[in-house]
Amino acid sequence: MNELFMDFLTILLPTYFFFYMAITLINRNKKSMLNRIAALLMLAFLFYFLGEYIKTSLLPQYQMQIVLYGNSPMLLLVICFLVHLCILIGSPATSSLKRWLPLIYAAPFVLWIVFLITEDHRVLYNAAVTDGRSPLDPLFLHLTVLFVAGYILLSVSILVFSWYRTQEAKQRKILRSLLFSLFTLFAWFVFVTALLHLEFLTSRNAMILYFIGYLLWAVALRHLVGKHDIMPDYRKLFHILFKSAPTAILLLDQKGAIREMNPRAKQWCEGIPIYDILSHFQFEDRLNIGDRLALFLQKKEKEAQWVARMYNPNKGYLDLIMGIDLIEEADEELFVMHLTDVTSLKDTERKLLESERSYKYLAHHDSLTDLYNRVAIQERVQQKIAGREMFALTLVDLDNFKLINDTYGHLIGDLYLQHIARILKDHAQTGDFIGRIGGDEFVLISCVDESSDLNHVVNSRLSLLSKSPFKHEGIEIPVSFSAGVSLYPRDASDVTTLLKNADEAMYSVKRTGKNRISVFTTNY
């Protein structure tokens, strides 16, 4: 009875925390793959330790079946979900690893199935072993431990790689916290396993210690996901606009419910409950906002504009121009409503034009270098592919940029990036399209034809980089870069593969001395 009660306190009762954490993760953001995988990880933990409790305390006569058909696949799911979670958190640096997920999931399960088919189950799990040693077959046990330890180390490696590649402070903080928690979990796993092999612990006591370590790590992971929840795409896109736009901006879901408002909208709607704001708009045709959004979706338009009046009991009437845009790039389709005061028609027209130009410019340009951003680059490449235009895509990565930041500070690093951008723009030729896709990586799209010499085309654009050192207040830094080139349609027929091939060519330069240009070949 004492052992049964201890198992209940140490294994079964705390198991309900895994269920609670899984439910709260899903409820927080049902559309986030990160939250889904984290919730599945919690559920895998739950079923694993629930199986341990049933095997140990309730149905010991079926412990072989529970271990081989229940606990083993649950433990394999735990480590697979862990690797998957680290790949998602490390994105975009780890996006290329997603194609290996089927192999990551399949490898341990194939081995598990092979053991079940080829070995006697009573050999794989000897229920007669009760002296504190593991009842599992030694080879089966060691391979299981190898997979668990290996996948934890793989997760750590993925996080280290992501931390090294990312420049975003918030993302680095998330990765650093996860790394610390995983190192702690791995150390605990090794420590308890060593005590078990040295026979200082029985299998039952080791399982309790494993459970405590995994539970504490899961609680920390849940706290981390909750505290550092990655900002949705639409918030990133409109964060600057909410602070600076002269118009009121409201963000609506497809049901017409208000998700968010900028400061100007809150000022105009002061004193009106948020759920009642849209009912205060009046139109000449007497259609309400819900009907307009339904018609907007039915016509499949990208934007619409109407004249409206809004009545605020505390401020009176406002004559407005209402613009509606549909965002399709976010996790869900969202409407952006722009409201412009047209009391003074000329001022309103000027402000509206300036706002629209500002929105489009900010959405397609890098704020630091004033070059095109990743979205604009992808759109231009898609246009060229759709038009079947031959072009060269060059990926330029600055050598030793992290050392510049560490030595001179991020202010000099930003000025250095602006210096590179100016040189690229000053020496661009007709038809060139130049952008910065993040960190110290730039992209150059050049028009070519079948008779073009790729090395000559790219060198003519980039040769002055090495001849134009950065100078600022007595500081002089030579420019060194590595570049990879891929050609459409010879090397790839889509944006992702073109970038990947250029990246492979660029990294071949990194591996062989840096500061030169390489054209992609299938030998990489």
ChimeraX attribute file (.defattr): number of C-alpha atoms within 10 A of each C-alpha:
attribute: neighborCount
match mode: 1-to-1
recipient: residues
	/A:1	7
	/A:2	7
	/A:3	10
	/A:4	12
	/A:5	12
	/A:6	13
	/A:7	20
	/A:8	15
	/A:9	12
	/A:10	16
	/A:11	23
	/A:12	19
	/A:13	12
	/A:14	16
	/A:15	23
	/A:16	14
	/A:17	16
	/A:18	23
	/A:19	18
	/A:20	13
	/A:21	21
	/A:22	23
	/A:23	16
	/A:24	14
	/A:25	22
	/A:26	19
	/A:27	13
	/A:28	13
	/A:29	14
	/A:30	11
	/A:31	12
	/A:32	15
	/A:33	13
	/A:34	21
	/A:35	24
	/A:36	19
	/A:37	19
	/A:38	25
	/A:39	24
	/A:40	21
	/A:41	25
	/A:42	28
	/A:43	22
	/A:44	24
	/A:45	25
	/A:46	24
	/A:47	18
	/A:48	24
	/A:49	23
	/A:50	19
	/A:51	23
	/A:52	25
	/A:53	21
	/A:54	16
	/A:55	20
	/A:56	18
	/A:57	17
	/A:58	13
	/A:59	12
	/A:60	15
	/A:61	11
	/A:62	13
	/A:63	22
	/A:64	20
	/A:65	15
	/A:66	19
	/A:67	19
	/A:68	18
	/A:69	13
	/A:70	18
	/A:71	22
	/A:72	17
	/A:73	17
	/A:74	21
	/A:75	19
	/A:76	23
	/A:77	21
	/A:78	22
	/A:79	25
	/A:80	24
	/A:81	23
	/A:82	20
	/A:83	23
	/A:84	24
	/A:85	19
	/A:86	23
	/A:87	23
	/A:88	18
	/A:89	21
	/A:90	23
	/A:91	16
	/A:92	13
	/A:93	18
	/A:94	17
	/A:95	12
	/A:96	12
	/A:97	14
	/A:98	13
	/A:99	9
	/A:100	10
	/A:101	14
	/A:102	10
	/A:103	10
	/A:104	17
	/A:105	17
	/A:106	13
	/A:107	13
	/A:108	20
	/A:109	15
	/A:110	12
	/A:111	14
	/A:112	19
	/A:113	12
	/A:114	11
	/A:115	16
	/A:116	14
	/A:117	10
	/A:118	8
	/A:119	11
	/A:120	10
	/A:121	16
	/A:122	14
	/A:123	14
	/A:124	20
	/A:125	21
	/A:126	15
	/A:127	16
	/A:128	8
	/A:129	11
	/A:130	11
	/A:131	10
	/A:132	15
	/A:133	15
	/A:134	18
	/A:135	19
	/A:136	20
	/A:137	15
	/A:138	13
	/A:139	11
	/A:140	16
	/A:141	15
	/A:142	12
	/A:143	14
	/A:144	18
	/A:145	15
	/A:146	12
	/A:147	17
	/A:148	20
	/A:149	17
	/A:150	14
	/A:151	20
	/A:152	21
	/A:153	16
	/A:154	16
	/A:155	23
	/A:156	22
	/A:157	15
	/A:158	23
	/A:159	27
	/A:160	17
	/A:161	15
	/A:162	23
	/A:163	21
	/A:164	13
	/A:165	15
	/A:166	18
	/A:167	14
	/A:168	11
	/A:169	10
	/A:170	12
	/A:171	17
	/A:172	19
	/A:173	13
	/A:174	20
	/A:175	24
	/A:176	16
	/A:177	13
	/A:178	23
	/A:179	20
	/A:180	12
	/A:181	18
	/A:182	20
	/A:183	14
	/A:184	14
	/A:185	19
	/A:186	20
	/A:187	14
	/A:188	17
	/A:189	20
	/A:190	14
	/A:191	12
	/A:192	20
	/A:193	19
	/A:194	14
	/A:195	13
	/A:196	20
	/A:197	13
	/A:198	11
	/A:199	13
	/A:200	13
	/A:201	18
	/A:202	17
	/A:203	19
	/A:204	16
	/A:205	15
	/A:206	19
	/A:207	19
	/A:208	17
	/A:209	19
	/A:210	18
	/A:211	20
	/A:212	16
	/A:213	18
	/A:214	17
	/A:215	20
	/A:216	13
	/A:217	17
	/A:218	21
	/A:219	14
	/A:220	15
	/A:221	19
	/A:222	20
	/A:223	13
	/A:224	14
	/A:225	18
	/A:226	14
	/A:227	10
	/A:228	12
	/A:229	14
	/A:230	14
	/A:231	8
	/A:232	12
	/A:233	13
	/A:234	18
	/A:235	14
	/A:236	10
	/A:237	14
	/A:238	18
	/A:239	12
	/A:240	12
	/A:241	18
	/A:242	20
	/A:243	11
	/A:244	12
	/A:245	21
	/A:246	19
	/A:247	22
	/A:248	21
	/A:249	25
	/A:250	22
	/A:251	21
	/A:252	20
	/A:253	16
	/A:254	15
	/A:255	11
	/A:256	18
	/A:257	16
	/A:258	19
	/A:259	12
	/A:260	17
	/A:261	19
	/A:262	19
	/A:263	18
	/A:264	19
	/A:265	19
	/A:266	16
	/A:267	11
	/A:268	18
	/A:269	23
	/A:270	15
	/A:271	13
	/A:272	16
	/A:273	9
	/A:274	15
	/A:275	10
	/A:276	11
	/A:277	17
	/A:278	18
	/A:279	12
	/A:280	16
	/A:281	20
	/A:282	17
	/A:283	13
	/A:284	9
	/A:285	6
	/A:286	9
	/A:287	11
	/A:288	14
	/A:289	16
	/A:290	15
	/A:291	11
	/A:292	15
	/A:293	20
	/A:294	14
	/A:295	12
	/A:296	17
	/A:297	12
	/A:298	9
	/A:299	9
	/A:300	10
	/A:301	12
	/A:302	12
	/A:303	14
	/A:304	14
	/A:305	13
	/A:306	13
	/A:307	15
	/A:308	18
	/A:309	18
	/A:310	20
	/A:311	18
	/A:312	17
	/A:313	12
	/A:314	11
	/A:315	12
	/A:316	9
	/A:317	13
	/A:318	17
	/A:319	18
	/A:320	19
	/A:321	19
	/A:322	19
	/A:323	18
	/A:324	23
	/A:325	17
	/A:326	21
	/A:327	15
	/A:328	12
	/A:329	10
	/A:330	12
	/A:331	12
	/A:332	12
	/A:333	13
	/A:334	20
	/A:335	22
	/A:336	21
	/A:337	22
	/A:338	22
	/A:339	25
	/A:340	24
	/A:341	21
	/A:342	19
	/A:343	11
	/A:344	9
	/A:345	10
	/A:346	10
	/A:347	11
	/A:348	18
	/A:349	15
	/A:350	10
	/A:351	18
	/A:352	22
	/A:353	10
	/A:354	13
	/A:355	19
	/A:356	12
	/A:357	12
	/A:358	13
	/A:359	15
	/A:360	10
	/A:361	15
	/A:362	17
	/A:363	17
	/A:364	18
	/A:365	20
	/A:366	19
	/A:367	12
	/A:368	12
	/A:369	19
	/A:370	16
	/A:371	24
	/A:372	22
	/A:373	22
	/A:374	19
	/A:375	14
	/A:376	21
	/A:377	23
	/A:378	16
	/A:379	13
	/A:380	15
	/A:381	20
	/A:382	15
	/A:383	12
	/A:384	15
	/A:385	17
	/A:386	9
	/A:387	9
	/A:388	12
	/A:389	14
	/A:390	16
	/A:391	22
	/A:392	25
	/A:393	24
	/A:394	29
	/A:395	28
	/A:396	23
	/A:397	23
	/A:398	19
	/A:399	18
	/A:400	13
	/A:401	18
	/A:402	16
	/A:403	11
	/A:404	15
	/A:405	15
	/A:406	11
	/A:407	11
	/A:408	11
	/A:409	12
	/A:410	13
	/A:411	10
	/A:412	18
	/A:413	19
	/A:414	16
	/A:415	16
	/A:416	23
	/A:417	21
	/A:418	17
	/A:419	18
	/A:420	20
	/A:421	20
	/A:422	15
	/A:423	15
	/A:424	23
	/A:425	15
	/A:426	9
	/A:427	15
	/A:428	17
	/A:429	13
	/A:430	8
	/A:431	10
	/A:432	16
	/A:433	21
	/A:434	21
	/A:435	26
	/A:436	25
	/A:437	20
	/A:438	14
	/A:439	16
	/A:440	20
	/A:441	17
	/A:442	24
	/A:443	26
	/A:444	21
	/A:445	22
	/A:446	22
	/A:447	17
	/A:448	17
	/A:449	11
	/A:450	8
	/A:451	6
	/A:452	10
	/A:453	11
	/A:454	20
	/A:455	12
	/A:456	11
	/A:457	14
	/A:458	22
	/A:459	14
	/A:460	13
	/A:461	19
	/A:462	21
	/A:463	15
	/A:464	14
	/A:465	20
	/A:466	14
	/A:467	11
	/A:468	14
	/A:469	16
	/A:470	19
	/A:471	14
	/A:472	10
	/A:473	5
	/A:474	6
	/A:475	10
	/A:476	10
	/A:477	13
	/A:478	12
	/A:479	20
	/A:480	17
	/A:481	23
	/A:482	22
	/A:483	30
	/A:484	28
	/A:485	29
	/A:486	29
	/A:487	22
	/A:488	20
	/A:489	15
	/A:490	11
	/A:491	17
	/A:492	15
	/A:493	14
	/A:494	14
	/A:495	17
	/A:496	11
	/A:497	13
	/A:498	25
	/A:499	20
	/A:500	17
	/A:501	25
	/A:502	27
	/A:503	21
	/A:504	23
	/A:505	26
	/A:506	28
	/A:507	18
	/A:508	20
	/A:509	20
	/A:510	19
	/A:511	8
	/A:512	9
	/A:513	9
	/A:514	19
	/A:515	17
	/A:516	19
	/A:517	24
	/A:518	21
	/A:519	22
	/A:520	22
	/A:521	13
	/A:522	8
	/A:523	5
	/A:524	9
